[in-house]
Amino acid sequence: MVATEDRRAAREAKLDEVHEKLADAVDRLVSGDDWAKALTFAARFRSRSFNNTLLIWIQHSMAYEAGLVSEPMPSYVAGYKQWQQLGHQVERGQPGYQILAPVTGRFASPNPSDPASWRRLNRFEKPRPGEIVRSKMIGVRPAYVWDASQTSGDALPTPPAPTLLKGEAPPGLWNGLARQIQAAGFAVVDVAHEGMIYGANGVTDYTEKTVTVRENMDPAARVKTLAHELGHVLMHGPDQDVARRHRGIGEVEAESVALMIGAAHGMDTSGYTIPYVSTWAAQVDGQEPAEIVRATGERVRAAAMKILDQLDTEMLGDGTPPGLERASTRTGAPISNRASHAPVASTDARRAALTESRTLR
């Protein structure tokens, strides 16, 4: 019994340590530049949750500052045994990056549509005849991953990556985004110049069910604007009342979705403008700014993943080493290393609502 209590206390202490690191990472997201860098990083490690992306980011930065790794940005991350499966060995003295891994339990029900009918199965317990069994996340535990630069072994294969000229749009991205807008019941409309849409780059009109983008921009700006408006379509309809009083959050979310989609395709996001996170996060009554930043980051990631999963365009990798399939924490299905088939995140992404039927970009 004492040993069990000691193990539980040790795990709780590690969880506290991870949460402190996560809070530190969130506190750094105080400006538009910091927020943009975090989302660009998340787009390249999109097989991970937003929280785990931040944890990897900040711990790798600390390792780089301490001279433990040679590159300021991670390339691929995986667990100790996963690296061994790929013929790599974590080098002596290299600290693992703490992340939060899901703890799942098995549940059984004779009537899956009735939430109250589900019961937790013990470790070796079998379901009763006629019961359906599903795994559900019941908590988190500390786990560790290492970057490729912390391992030794044969060079990893380099997947092909899109190369874009300045102002160029990724091939097929406009059409892929337009199809998703149309699937949501909106028409995509082109106009000659911004004077026809209130001086904006793009407009989403929920009443008329249209998404309008001005034509007098270069292709990259047009496709980024279309991604921004698709973010509004998916996340900010008039029936979404949660953030109706906080239009600034809606604009940050839509622009953040566009940033992640662009970054996943190798688009230069340095010119993207995102309002200061601390400004709008501090204006939500009853919640700490750090809570808003984390929740918004996960909503943005969920919406971006939903969009990316439906595209057949060429994308950058998702942070999983080539040749490794990592089990999905959501379904148990393998997560492919093919960047064009990122996992669909569960979406509580459709949160914010605007006070008008139109949103301007």
C-alpha positions in Angstrom: 0.0 0.0 0.0 2.9 2.4 0.9 4.5 1.7 -2.5 1.3 2.4 -4.3 0.9 5.7 -2.5 4.5 6.6 -3.2 4.0 5.9 -6.9 0.8 8.0 -7.0 2.5 10.9 -5.2 5.5 10.7 -7.7 3.1 10.8 -10.6 1.2 13.7 -9.2 4.4 15.6 -8.7 5.4 15.0 -12.3 2.0 16.2 -13.5 2.4 19.3 -11.4 5.8 19.9 -13.1 4.3 19.4 -16.5 1.5 21.9 -15.8 3.9 24.4 -14.5 5.9 24.2 -17.8 2.7 24.5 -19.7 1.6 27.6 -17.8 5.1 29.1 -18.5 4.7 28.4 -22.2 1.2 30.0 -22.3 2.4 33.1 -20.4 4.9 33.7 -23.2 2.1 34.1 -25.7 1.7 37.8 -25.0 2.1 39.3 -28.4 0.9 38.8 -32.0 4.5 37.7 -32.9 4.7 35.1 -30.1 1.2 33.8 -31.0 2.0 33.5 -34.7 5.3 31.6 -33.9 3.5 29.2 -31.6 0.8 28.4 -34.2 3.3 28.1 -37.0 5.1 25.5 -34.8 1.8 23.8 -34.0 1.1 23.5 -37.7 4.3 21.6 -38.2 3.6 19.3 -35.2 -0.1 19.0 -35.8 -0.3 15.3 -34.8 0.0 16.6 -31.2 -2.5 18.5 -29.1 -2.0 22.3 -28.7 -0.9 21.8 -25.1 1.7 19.2 -26.0 2.9 21.3 -28.9 3.6 24.2 -26.4 5.4 21.8 -24.0 7.6 20.5 -26.8 8.3 24.0 -28.0 9.4 25.5 -24.7 11.4 22.5 -23.5 13.3 22.3 -26.8 14.0 26.0 -26.6 15.5 25.4 -23.1 17.6 22.5 -24.4 18.9 24.7 -27.2 19.8 27.5 -24.9 21.6 25.0 -22.7 23.6 23.7 -25.6 22.1 20.2 -25.5 20.7 20.4 -29.1 22.1 21.9 -32.2 19.0 23.3 -33.8 16.6 25.9 -32.3 13.5 24.1 -33.7 12.7 20.4 -33.3 12.3 18.3 -36.5 10.6 15.1 -35.4 9.6 13.9 -31.9 8.9 10.3 -30.7 9.1 8.2 -27.6 12.2 6.3 -26.5 11.0 2.9 -27.8 9.6 4.4 -30.9 13.0 5.8 -31.8 14.5 2.4 -31.2 11.9 0.9 -33.7 13.4 3.3 -36.3 17.0 2.2 -35.6 17.8 5.3 -33.5 19.0 5.5 -29.9 18.5 8.4 -27.5 21.9 9.7 -26.7 23.1 9.6 -23.1 22.4 12.7 -21.1 19.6 14.0 -23.3 16.5 14.9 -21.3 13.1 13.8 -22.5 10.5 16.5 -23.1 7.6 16.0 -20.8 4.1 15.9 -22.4 0.6 14.9 -21.2 -0.4 11.4 -22.5 -4.0 10.2 -22.3 -5.1 7.6 -19.8 -8.0 5.6 -21.2 -10.5 3.2 -19.7 -12.9 0.6 -21.2 -16.6 1.2 -20.9 -19.5 -1.0 -21.8 -23.2 -0.3 -22.5 -26.2 -2.2 -23.8 -27.6 1.1 -25.1 -24.8 3.4 -26.4 -27.2 6.3 -27.1 -28.0 6.5 -23.3 -25.1 8.3 -21.5 -26.2 7.0 -18.2 -25.9 3.3 -19.3 -22.1 3.3 -19.7 -20.2 1.4 -17.0 -16.4 1.2 -16.4 -15.0 -2.3 -17.0 -12.3 -3.6 -14.7 -8.9 -4.5 -16.1 -9.8 -8.1 -17.2 -13.6 -7.8 -17.1 -15.5 -8.9 -20.2 -18.6 -7.2 -21.4 -22.0 -8.8 -20.9 -23.8 -10.3 -23.9 -25.1 -7.6 -26.1 -23.0 -4.8 -24.7 -20.9 -2.4 -26.8 -17.4 -1.6 -25.6 -15.6 1.7 -26.2 -12.4 3.2 -24.9 -12.7 6.7 -23.4 -10.1 9.1 -22.1 -10.3 9.4 -18.3 -7.3 11.4 -17.4 -3.7 12.2 -18.3 -0.3 11.0 -17.2 3.2 12.4 -17.7 5.1 10.9 -20.7 8.4 11.7 -22.5 9.4 12.3 -26.1 12.8 13.2 -27.7 13.6 15.2 -30.8 15.5 13.6 -33.6 18.5 15.8 -32.8 18.8 14.0 -29.4 19.2 10.6 -31.0 21.9 8.8 -33.0 21.3 6.6 -36.0 21.0 6.6 -39.7 19.7 9.8 -41.4 16.0 9.9 -41.6 14.5 10.1 -45.0 13.4 13.6 -46.0 9.8 13.7 -47.3 9.2 16.1 -50.2 8.1 19.5 -49.1 6.3 22.2 -51.0 8.5 25.1 -52.2 6.7 28.4 -52.9 7.8 31.6 -54.4 6.8 34.8 -52.6 3.2 35.6 -53.4 2.5 32.1 -54.9 -0.3 30.0 -53.6 0.0 26.2 -52.9 -1.3 24.3 -55.9 -4.9 23.2 -55.4 -5.4 25.0 -52.0 -7.8 27.6 -53.3 -10.1 24.9 -54.8 -9.8 22.7 -51.8 -10.8 25.5 -49.4 -13.6 26.6 -51.8 -15.1 23.1 -51.8 -15.3 23.1 -48.1 -17.0 26.5 -48.0 -19.5 25.3 -50.6 -20.1 22.1 -48.6 -21.0 24.3 -45.7 -23.7 25.9 -47.8 -21.9 29.1 -48.7 -21.1 30.5 -52.2 -17.6 31.8 -53.0 -17.8 35.2 -54.8 -14.9 37.2 -56.3 -15.1 41.0 -56.5 -12.7 43.4 -58.3 -11.5 45.4 -55.3 -11.8 46.1 -51.6 -14.1 49.1 -52.2 -16.9 46.6 -53.0 -16.6 44.9 -49.6 -16.2 47.7 -47.1 -12.5 48.0 -47.6 -11.8 44.4 -46.4 -9.9 41.6 -48.0 -12.8 39.2 -47.5 -16.3 39.1 -46.1 -18.4 36.2 -44.8 -22.1 37.0 -44.9 -24.1 34.5 -42.8 -27.5 35.9 -44.0 -26.7 35.7 -47.7 -24.5 32.6 -47.3 -21.6 34.0 -49.2 -17.9 34.3 -48.8 -16.4 37.2 -50.9 -12.7 37.7 -51.6 -11.3 40.7 -53.5 -9.3 39.8 -56.7 -6.6 42.6 -56.6 -4.3 40.6 -54.3 -1.5 38.1 -55.1 -2.6 34.4 -55.1 -1.0 33.8 -51.6 -2.9 36.6 -50.0 -6.2 35.5 -51.7 -5.9 31.9 -50.5 -4.9 33.0 -47.0 -8.0 35.3 -46.9 -10.2 32.4 -48.1 -8.8 30.2 -45.3 -9.5 33.0 -42.8 -13.1 33.2 -44.1 -13.5 29.4 -43.9 -12.4 29.7 -40.3 -15.3 32.1 -39.7 -17.7 29.8 -41.6 -16.8 26.8 -39.4 -16.4 28.6 -36.0 -18.4 31.8 -35.9 -21.9 31.4 -37.2 -24.7 33.6 -35.6 -26.0 30.5 -33.8 -22.8 30.3 -31.8 -23.4 32.4 -28.7 -20.5 31.7 -26.5 -18.2 34.5 -27.6 -20.7 36.8 -29.2 -19.5 39.7 -27.0 -15.9 39.2 -27.9 -15.5 39.8 -31.6 -11.7 40.2 -31.2 -11.5 36.5 -30.3 -13.3 35.6 -33.5 -10.9 37.5 -35.6 -7.9 36.1 -33.9 -9.3 32.6 -34.2 -10.1 33.0 -38.0 -6.7 34.5 -38.7 -5.0 31.8 -36.6 -6.7 29.1 -38.6 -5.5 30.7 -41.8 -2.0 30.9 -40.4 -1.9 27.2 -39.5 -3.3 26.1 -42.9 -0.7 28.3 -44.6 2.2 27.0 -42.4 1.2 23.4 -43.1 1.7 24.2 -46.8 5.1 26.0 -46.3 3.6 29.5 -46.8 5.6 32.4 -45.4 3.5 33.6 -42.5 5.7 36.4 -41.4 3.4 39.1 -42.8 0.3 37.8 -41.0 -1.2 40.2 -38.5 -2.8 38.9 -35.4 -3.9 41.3 -32.6 -2.1 41.1 -29.3 -3.3 38.0 -27.5 -3.1 39.6 -24.0 -5.4 42.4 -25.0 -8.4 40.3 -25.9 -7.8 37.5 -23.5 -7.9 39.9 -20.6 -11.3 41.1 -21.6 -13.2 37.9 -21.1 -15.0 38.2 -17.7 -14.6 35.3 -15.2 -11.7 33.6 -16.9 -8.0 33.9 -16.6 -6.1 35.1 -19.7 -4.1 31.9 -19.7 -7.2 29.8 -19.8 -8.5 31.8 -22.8 -5.2 31.4 -24.7 -5.1 27.6 -24.2 -8.8 27.1 -25.1 -8.5 29.3 -28.1 -5.3 27.5 -29.3 -7.0 24.1 -29.1 -10.2 25.4 -30.9 -8.0 26.9 -33.6 -6.0 23.6 -33.9 -9.3 21.6 -34.1 -10.7 23.7 -36.8 -7.5 23.8 -38.8 -7.1 20.0 -38.5 -10.7 19.5 -39.8 -9.9 21.6 -42.8 -6.5 20.1 -43.5 -7.9 16.5 -43.2 -10.1 17.2 -46.2 -7.4 18.6 -48.5 -5.4 16.6 -51.0 -2.7 19.2 -51.3 1.0 18.7 -50.7 1.9 19.6 -47.1 4.9 19.6 -44.8 5.2 16.7 -42.3 3.3 16.7 -39.0 6.2 16.1 -36.6 6.0 12.3 -36.6 9.2 10.7 -37.8 9.0 9.1 -41.3 8.3 5.4 -41.1 6.5 5.6 -37.7 2.8 5.2 -37.1 1.6 6.5 -33.8 -1.6 5.3 -32.4 -4.4 7.8 -32.4 -5.5 8.7 -28.8 -8.9 9.4 -30.1 -9.9 6.3 -32.1 -7.1 3.8 -31.7 -6.5 4.0 -35.4 -2.9 4.6 -36.6 -1.9 8.2 -37.5 -0.3 8.0 -40.9 2.9 10.0 -41.5 1.3 11.3 -44.7 1.0 15.0 -44.1 -2.1 15.3 -46.3 -4.1 13.0 -44.0 -3.8 14.6 -40.6 -6.1 13.3 -37.9 -9.5 15.0 -37.5 -9.6 16.5 -34.1 -12.8 16.5 -32.2 -14.3 19.8 -32.6 -15.5 22.1 -29.9 -14.1 24.6 -32.4 -17.4 26.3 -33.3 -17.5 28.6 -30.4 -17.4 32.3 -31.1 -20.2 34.3 -32.6 -20.1 37.8 -34.0 -22.6 40.5 -33.2 -23.4 41.0 -36.9 -24.2 38.7 -39.8 -21.0 39.8 -41.6 -17.4 39.4 -40.7 -14.7 41.6 -42.2 -11.1 40.6 -42.8 
